[in-house]
């Protein structure tokens, strides 16, 4: 088992920066690696342990603010950084209030002349760290409001500016704006990438659903011929019954007539349904549906196209499948789709096709297609296939009540195995 440090897809720090945390989550909470999730805590801890003593020392020694005021301001201006990882907006509000109070206190300090005011160097560093945390989490509207509020507070303090100081209002205003733009842009890129990924996921699900519906419609079109054949047989038998059995009573003749009329009406309804299913489809869809009797022709065409295929089919399997048209058609289509997949994904691979009849129980037709490793570049072969690969195979197997087993082989090949019962469970239980 892989450790947590190496699990998940490889992602660099830039990718983590573009993945903003959810509400009340720490920054980088969704990062795949443990050190990435702990990095914000390490940065805040280093900043706090550095800025707190430096702030107290500078306010005491350089600004001559007095030990009590220096300690209180140092704690008030740096401790809000602890909130920056989960509540950056609240941390910014507390820090801005503390920085403003500190500027007002320093107006009357003995050493303020010649120093930076209203924002000390330590205030600027801590404030920029808060701006980075804000930019990675909050919306553009919130960031603009924070930036304008910072500028407004600095401008108002400018009216109280003591003499001989270096005004740092414009410096913080510009640096805060740059930090918000950079981190906000990273967040915007991450949001855009996430929306694109969500849209791609939705589109993929829609494509899968559409493919499934198309395949089911195609199967329904093909089964029309099978059902129509049976309905035609019923109609002919019902119509010819009075001539084959002349001694039947009048009630029986009327019953057979009703059966024939119902069968003809069913055929008419099926033809209307077929028009809807086919739409403006190509004329080729109106050709007779293939079965295992045409499997040899399919294999020969595949071999001529450059794919070495070996066919092994027993006569019993062909006869058994022919007696059940749905199974006959499904078996042919499964082999057809499997060979098309070999051409698309493993061109040149040696392929074996085996079809046999398992007479045990209710009887099954077993279809096996096994290919080896690809040998050449991909080419197009079977234009008449469904083009839906395993989706079509599953639907055809489900139609007959069978089972499908597919998967890669240890040597790099692929295996498709289908079991198509010749009788439905309902028939077996009756």
N, C-alpha and C positions, 0 to 999 in steps of 0.2 A: 504494500500500500504506500502511495506517495504521501509525503508529509504536507502539511498545510502550506509550507513555504513554496512548494513547487506545484501545487495543484492549481487548476484553472488555466485559462489561456494566458500566454505571456503578454504582459502589458507594462509599458514604461510609465514613468512618472508623468509625462505629458498627457497620456491617455487618462490617468487617474485624475489629473487636474480638470479634464474636460467632462468628468462624471460627477456632477454636483450631488451633495448628500441631500437626503429627504429632510423634511421638517423634524427638528428635535434630534436628528442624527449627528454625530460628530463628523467633521470633515474627513474625507477619504474613507468613510465607513464601508463603502462598497468596493474598496480596493481588494484585489485578489490575494495580495501578499501581506503577511503580518507586519513586516517592517514599514510598508506603505501606510497601513492603518495607524501605526504608532508614530509615524513621522510628525504629524501636527502636534501631538502631545510633547514630543521632544523639542520642537521649535518653540512652543509657548513656554515650556519649562526653562529653556535656556534664556529666552527673552526676559522672563520674570526674574530669574535669579541674577541676571545682569543689570536690568534697568532699575530694580528696587534699590539696591545699595548705592548705585551710581547716582540715582536721582536724589536720594537723601544726602549724599556727600556733596553734590554740586549745589543743591539748594542751601546747605549749611555753610559751606566754605566760600563759594563764589557769590551767591546772591545774598548771603548773610540773613537768611529768612528765620533763623532761630531753630533750635533742635526740635521743639514741639511741632511747629508748623512744617518743618522739613519732613519729619517722619510721617505726619498725617497726610501731607500731599503726596509723598512717595508711595504710600500704600494705596491711596485713592486713585492715583493715576496709573498704577501698574497692575493691581489685583484684578480689575475688570478684564484683563487678558484671559483669565481663567474661563470666562463665559464665552470667549470668542469662538470656541470650537462648536458649541451647540446653540448659543443664543447671541450671535454677533450683533444683531440690531440693539438688543438690550445692553450689551457690553459697550457699544459705541455711545449710547445715550448717557450711561454712567460715566464713561471716560471723558466725554465732551463737557459734562457738567463739572467734573473734577478739574479738568484742565482750565476751564473758565474761572473757577474759584481760585485756582493757583495763580492765574494771571492777575486777578484782582489783588491777591495777597502780595504778589511781588511788586506791585506798584509802590508800596510803602516800605519795601525791604531796603536796607542800607546799601547793598551791593548790586542793585539792579542796573545802575548806570554802566554802560559799556557791554552789557550782556544781551542775549537774545530774548526778545519779548514780542508778543504775548506767549509764544510757544517756545519752550526750551528744547534743546536738541533731544533730550530723552523723550519728551512729549511727542516730538515729530516721529521718532522711530517707533514708539508704541502705537501711534495713530496710524501709521502706514501699515503695520501688521494687522490692525483692526480693519483697515480698508481692504486688504487682501482677503480676509475672511468674509467680509461682506460681499465683495465682488464675486466670490465663488458660490454664493448661496442665494442672494436676493435678486429681485427683478430689476430691470433697467429703471423703472419708475422710482423704486426705492433708492437705488444708487444715485440717481440725479437729485432726489430730495436730500440725501445725506451730504452730497457734495455742495449743494447750494446752502444748506444750513451751516456747514463748516465755513463757507465764505462769508455768510451773513454775520455769524458770531465774531469772526475775526475783524470784519469791518466795523462792527459796533464797538469792539474793544479798542479799535484805533482812535476813537474819540477820547479815550482815557490814557493814551500813550504817554508815559513819563519821558522826560528829556534824556538824551544821550544813549538811548537803547538802539539795538539793531532789530528792526521790525521783521518778523518772520511770518507774518500773515500771508503774504503772497506766495512765499516758498511752500508752506504747507498746503495752500489751496491748489497750487500747480501739481505738486507731488501726489496729493490725494487724488486729483483728477486722473493723472496718468495711471496710478495703481488701480483705480476703479475701472478705467477703460480696458486695461490689459486683462485683469481677472474677469471682468464682465464679458469680454470677448471670448475668453476660454469657456466660460459657462455657456454662452450662446452657441458656440460650436458644438459643445457636448449635447445641449438640448436639441439642436438640429440633427445631429447624428442619431440620437435616440428616437426622434420622430421618424426619421428615414427608416431605421431598423424596424420600428413598429409597423410602418406602412408596408415594408417588404414582407413582414410576417403575415399581415392581413392579406396582401396580394397573393402570397404563396398558398394560403388556405383557400382563397377564392379560386385559384388555378386548380388546386387539387379537387375541389368540389366540382368545378366545371368539367374537368377531365373525367371524373367518375360519372357525371350525368351524360356526357357524350358517349362514354363507353356503354352505359346501360341502354341508351337510345339505339346505338349500333346493334347491340345484342338483340334488342326488341325487334328491330327491322329484320335481322336474320332469322329470328324465330318465327316470324310471320309465315315464312314458307313452310316451316315444319307444322305449325298449327293449321294452316290452310289446307295442307295435304290431308290431315286427319279429318278435318271438317268436311272436305270434299268426299272422302270415303264414306263418312256417315250419311251424307246426302244421297250418294249413289245407292248405298245399301237400303236406305229407307224408301227411296223412289222405286227401286226394283223389287222390293219385297212382295208386293201384290202379284207380280208376274212369276216370281220364283216359288211363291207359296200360294197357289190359286185357291186353296180351300179355306183360307182364313176368313173370319167373320168380318162384317162391316165395321164393327167397332175397332177391331184390330187394324183394318185398312185406314180408318180415320186417324188412329194413333200414329201409324207410320207416316201418314201424310203430314201430321203436325210436327213430327220429328224432322222430316225433310224441310218443311217450311222454316222451322226454327234454325236449322243448320244453315240454310241459304241466307237467312237474315243475319246470322252471326258472321258469315263470310262477308256480307256487304259492310257490316260495321267494321270488320277488321281491315277491309280495303280503305275505308275512310280514315281509320287510325294510321294506316301505313302512309297515306298521303301526308298526314301531319308529321309523322316521324321522319320521312324522307325529305320533305321540303323540296328544295331545288337540287337535291343530291345528284351525283353523276349517274349516267346510265349503267355503269358497271355494277351498281348496287342491285340492279334488277336481274342480274345473271343468277343462274341456279347456285345455291349455296354449296360449297365444297365439303368433302368429308375425307375419311381416311383412305378412300379409294384413289384420291388425287394426291396423297402424301408423297408417293414416289416422284411425281412430276415436280412437286415443290422442292424436294431434295436435289433432284437433277438440276433444276434451275439455280439452286444455291451453289452447287458444285461448279457450274459453269461460270458463276460470278467470282470464283476464286476462293471459296470457303470449303475446305475438306470436310465432308459430312459422311458418316456411315449410318445407314438405316437398317434397323432390325425390327421387323413387324411380322407377327404371326397372322396366319389366315383366320384363325379363330377370333383374334381381336378385331379384325376388319369386319367379319360377319356379325359379331356381337354388337359392335358399335353401330353398324348400318341398321340394325333392328331398332335402335333408339336414336332418331335423327338429332336430338339435342346433344346427346353425348358424342355422336359422330362429328357434328359441326364443332363442338367445343374442343374435342381432342385435336382436330386439324388446326384450329385457330391458336391453341396453346403452343403447338410445335411451330407454327408460322411466326408467332410473336417471339418465341424463344430464339429462333434462328435470326430474326431481325435484330434482337438485342445482342447476339454474338457478333453480328456484322458491325453494329454501332460501337460496341464497347470492347470487343476482343477480336478484331479483324485478323483473319489468317489462322485462328486457333482451330485445332482438330476437334471436331464435334461428333458426338455419338447420340443418335436418336433411337430409342427403343420403345416399342408399343406392344403390349401383350395383354392377354385376357386372363384374369384371375377368376376361375369358375367357382371358388369357394364361397359359400353363403349365397347371397343374392347375386353375386357376380360383379366384377369391376373391370374397367379398362384402365390399365396402368400406363402412364406416359412419362418417359424419362428422357431429359435432354441434358447432356453433360459436355462442357467444353473445357479445353485447357487454356494455357496462357496465350495472350495475343502475340502475333508475330509480325504484323505490318500495320500501316496507317489505316485509319477508318475510311470506309467507303459506304455509299448508299446502295442498298440492295432491294429491300422489300417495300415497294411503294404502296402495295395493297394492304399492308398490315394496319392495325389500328393506331400504332404509334404511341400507345399508352402503356406498353411494357407490362410490369407486374400488376398494375391496376386492372388491366383487361383480363389477365390470367385469373386473378382472384375472383373477379365478377363472374367469369364463365364457370369456374369451379363451384362457386356458390350457387349458381343457377342449377347445377345438376346435383347439389347436395354432397359434393365430394370434398376432398382436402388437397391443399397445395403446400409443398415444402420447397423453399428456395433458400439459397445461401452460398457463400464462397467456399471454395475447397482449399486445402492446405497448400496445394501446388500453384495457387494463383488462379485457378479456373472457377467455374460457377456451375451450379446444379439446379435444375428445375424438375421436380417430381410431382405429378398430379395423379390422384386416384378418383376416377369418375364412376360412381355406381350406376349400374344399368337399371336399377329399380329404386324408386324413392322410398323413404321410410314408411310413408303412408301405405304404399302398395304392399310392402312386406308385412305390415301389421294387419292388413285386411284379409 
